[in-house]
Amino acid sequence: MFKKANKVKLVTSIGAGPIGGGWAAHFLAQGFKVNAYLHSEDEIDMFNSIVQTAWVSLTKLGLAGGASLRNLEIFTKLEDSLQGTDFVQESAPERLEIKQGLYEILGRIVPNDVVISSSTSGLTMTEIQQKCSTPERTVIGHPFNPPYLLPLVEIVGGKKTNPDAVLWAADFYKISGKSPLVMKKEIPGFVATRLQEALWREALHMVANEEATPADIDNALINGPAPRMAVQGQCMAFHVACGEGGMATNLDQFGPALKLPWTRLKAPDLSKELRDKMVDGCAEMAGDQHFEQMAEDRDKKIVAVLNAIKSN
């Protein structure tokens, strides 16, 4: 139904802002040709500045074979930017009426075997695709900012999306150097932003109650969980920290603390079902690795992160 993900040569990036420009830079660095659609010529200088700034960091990270800024072509006519495209990454303004109108046009003029992906951070694809005549190939591919540096892209479809389009998008993003996270269902804020928002709201509570200053909060994060979190997520960090017993020991030992006022967020009930999901999920991530091996690997990577921070 869709073009093979490994055959994509030309990407159309829609949007002149930091996300649209960041995506364009990312795809260029991965060796793709990029057609960038901007709303007007007034946006060209800003867009080029975003791409040029990103290119400095991307060059340091390493470019794919054939990667070049010369592979970028800028258009101010949408139809022209879509000629011969193999994939569309839409990063238009976060207004539902704009995106719905845009997808109505894209649904008519983009070939049916081309997947169309939105960078939206606050809308659902079910909302966006309402006026699209071919909603089955529309997905959300939500990046973490800046999209040219951070690998995460969260993928989810709408009610009218063909599940094959979601799988295709995951394959393509992986080929293009991203770390795709395919979501099970549509939820506001996706995964990473919801986790970030929980942390942010607690920080605001602490500042409002004069329990900590903004500097205290950032100091606690930078010199505490942040370096570890760069190499090991929250679930595996707690799993490895409890040694042989892993997550099961963590939940049995510290589960009662969920009732303590350590956060303004209401904790869920630690039911057997939730406990089993956490224990089984961590065991699956760990695989055959022993906790000592995982702890050693964690420490080695944290040292690398800290040394990288010191050297800069």
WODA-V785259 format. One record per run of one state. SS is the DSSP state (~ for helix, > for strand, _ for the rest). FROM is the first residue (numbers start at 1). LEN is the number of residues. Records with the same first field share a line. If there is no record, write none. Layout:
# WODA-V785259
SS->FROM-LEN + FROM-LEN
This chain:
# WODA-V785259
_->1-4 + 8-2 + 15-3 + 30-3 + 38-3 + 62-7 + 76-2 + 82-5 + 91-5 + 110-5 + 119-6 + 132-3 + 144-8 + 158-5 + 176-3 + 183-9 + 209-5 + 223-2 + 230-4 + 242-1 + 260-12 + 287-4 + 312-1
~->5-3 + 18-12 + 41-21 + 69-3 + 78-4 + 96-14 + 125-7 + 135-3 + 163-13 + 192-17 + 214-9 + 225-5 + 234-8 + 243-17 + 272-15 + 291-21
>->10-5 + 33-5 + 72-4 + 87-4 + 115-4 + 138-6 + 152-6 + 179-4
